[in-house]
Amino acid sequence: MRSRYPDDPEAALVALLRKLYAGDLTEGQLLRSLRRDVLGLSQTRYAEMVGISRRTLSDLERDTGSVTLEVMNRAFKPLGLEVSLVPRKRSLLKQALIPIE
């Protein structure tokens, strides 16, 4: 599988994170898009790489099932991400994401 973003995977990550924070993507949709479109990896290959079953990865990407925080972090770590607390209220999230100079 080939990446859809061969030239600038970091820009793709930022664009997808903005969609997540705007509420236009779920965490599972983000994971799937990053795995498939940015890294160009199959579910089987990515699951092997992060040390989880393909079924668990599939459940994560479909936002189904119940996984531990450890498993979620394992799935997102190769993408430079970790699961953390963010405000649910969009206005607070926007305030929290303002760059500090």
C-alpha positions in Angstrom: 0.0 0.0 0.0 1.3 3.5 -0.9 1.0 6.6 1.2 -1.3 9.3 -0.1 1.0 11.9 1.6 4.6 10.9 0.5 5.9 14.5 0.5 4.7 15.9 3.8 3.3 13.4 6.4 3.6 16.0 9.2 1.3 18.4 7.3 -1.2 15.5 6.9 -1.0 14.7 10.6 -1.7 18.4 11.5 -4.6 18.5 9.0 -6.2 15.3 10.4 -5.7 16.5 14.0 -7.5 19.7 13.2 -10.4 17.6 11.9 -10.4 15.5 15.1 -10.4 18.6 17.3 -13.2 20.2 15.2 -15.3 17.1 15.8 -15.2 16.0 12.2 -13.2 12.8 12.8 -13.3 10.2 15.6 -10.2 8.8 17.2 -10.7 5.6 15.2 -11.1 7.5 11.9 -7.9 9.4 12.7 -6.0 6.2 13.4 -7.2 4.6 10.3 -6.4 7.5 8.1 -2.9 8.0 9.5 -2.2 4.2 9.2 -3.5 3.8 5.7 -3.1 7.2 4.0 0.0 8.6 5.7 2.0 5.5 6.5 0.6 3.3 3.7 0.3 0.2 6.0 -2.2 -2.6 6.1 -4.0 -3.4 9.3 -2.1 -6.6 9.7 1.3 -5.0 9.2 0.5 -2.1 11.6 -1.0 -4.3 14.2 2.2 -6.5 14.1 4.3 -3.3 14.3 2.6 -2.0 17.5 2.1 -5.4 19.1 -1.7 -5.7 19.1 -4.0 -8.0 17.3 -5.5 -7.1 14.0 -8.9 -7.5 15.5 -8.1 -5.0 18.3 -6.8 -2.5 15.7 -10.0 -3.0 13.6 -12.1 -2.3 16.7 -10.1 0.8 17.5 -10.5 2.1 13.9 -14.2 1.4 14.0 -14.6 3.1 17.5 -16.0 -0.2 18.9 -15.0 -2.5 21.6 -13.3 -1.6 24.9 -9.5 -1.2 25.0 -7.2 0.0 27.7 -5.4 3.3 27.7 -2.2 1.3 27.3 -3.4 -0.3 24.1 -4.6 3.0 22.7 -1.2 4.6 23.4 0.6 1.6 21.8 -1.5 2.1 18.7 -0.9 5.8 18.4 2.7 5.9 19.5 4.3 5.3 16.1 2.3 8.3 14.8 3.9 10.6 17.4 0.6 10.7 19.4 -0.5 9.7 22.8 -3.9 9.6 24.4 -4.5 12.5 26.8 -7.1 14.7 28.4 -8.6 17.5 26.3 -11.5 19.7 27.1 -14.9 18.5 25.7 -16.1 22.1 25.3 -14.8 23.3 21.9 -14.3 26.9 23.1 -12.0 25.7 25.9 -10.2 23.4 23.5 -9.5 26.3 21.1 -8.2 28.4 24.0 -5.9 25.5 25.2 -4.5 25.1 21.7 -3.4 28.7 21.3 0.4 28.7 20.8 2.4 30.0 23.7 5.1 32.5 22.7 
